Amino acid sequence: MIMMKKLPVLVLLTILFFNLQSQNIKGFYVDGFNSILGNTVREDSVLLFAKNNGFNYITLYNVHQVNSVTPLTNTTTAQVFANFINKAKTQYSITEVGVAAENYTFFRNVIYVYNQQHSSPNQKVDVYNLEFEFWISSSVTSGSYYCTTYLQPNGFSCDTAGAFGFYKKTLKRIDSLANATGQKSEAYFGFFNAGQGKQIVQTGVDRVLLSIYIPSANYSQSYQYNYVKPRLQSLATDNSNIKVMPLYSSEPSFMQTWVNANPFFLPYTNLASSLTAETGLWKNYIQLEGIQWFAYSFLPKKNLTTSILDNIKESMSVSVYPNPAKDIITIETSELMNPVQLSIKNILGEEVFMVEICQSSKEIDVSAFVQGIYFVTVYSNDKLITKKLVIEK
């Protein structure tokens, strides 16, 4: 991130006013991208949904799974990926395409190399999105996935403090890598304290996504502002400008009911209004950049024809909730006509649960599972979707 000198309050107010007048980024995560890429119907359904509803930014999940099947550092096998990005930008009004990953190595060895091999901006990945949930204690304790995969091998303690230290170092490296070739760094955050907020800004990250994961029944302009305000204040403690995007979830346990009945971008408008009315001078360092939604499979498919909606139904969607969980989880799938195989594996790849289900919703007792990270995989015909599940005790 290009560092800016600290500016007088009057100038900062002018910048803030300008930023709140226009919502630059309107985005959503594309989950299950590995089951979408290469299928023209599914690709076009995602992109038409984006265009018809005014979205201009998509962040792709499961790109590491794409890479394992069709290596993105090989220009021949990467062509289908390059074609998708080119189509998104040239035909469907997408201005930025991001890739989400949990480590620096994937960006350095795969996405950076892919970008270097493709000279056209219309084929490049624009945003490197880091997703590493250091604030979830069960994800970073001894024996957990993050602990054994990232923290211990790199000399960090297996707790939230160690995980944040690793995260901060990783984010700095990703920001430098992205900015060296004209891309952007982006980071998703749940919760952090004031000291961590200041250090997040100091990594140089170009854009911060702050989760506002609240149930539909609780949503209001004042409720969402009070929910996110402490973290905005924490980011402002460095007294440097920081670009922020609120991140909302359309999962059933969060805002799915609300977003079915309301405009996709209304939460941004409400947040901008609340920030404008804020009297604290800290607000002058917060620049609202846009809005992000999690995720495509959960979002209501508004402004699409019946034929397109029928095509979308051909692409399986899966949701797992609550997540994190302690005892009972519910797994919902869009596969209403066909039986599906459901498998749960631990971080070692060992299958701990398997069943065939013939209904769209299945409750599973996970109370006997040890805490940590698991992977829920649903198979149906040629379709496969994997979701991460966190078990807390």
Buried (B, 14 or more C-beta within 10 A) or exposed (E): BEEEEEBEEEEBBEBBEEBBEEBBBBBBBBBBBBBBBBBEBBBBBBBBBBBBBEBBBBBBBBBBBBBEEBBBBEEEBBBBBBBBBBBBBEEBBBBBBBBBBBBBEBBBBBBBBBBEBBEEEBBBBBBBBBBBBBBBEBBBBEEBBBBBBBBBEEEBBBBBEBBBBBBBBBBBBBBBBBBEEEBBBBBBBBBBBBEBBBBBBBBBBBBBBBBBBBBBEEBEBEEBBEBBBBBBBBBBBBBBBBBBBBBBBBBBBBBBBBBEEEEBBBBBBBBBEBBEEBEEEBBBBBBBBBBBBBBBBBBBBEEBEEEBEEBBBEBBBBBBBBBBBEEEBBBBBBBEEEEBEBBBBBBEEEEBBEEEBEEEEBEBEBEEBEBBBBBBBBBBEEBBBBBBBBBBE
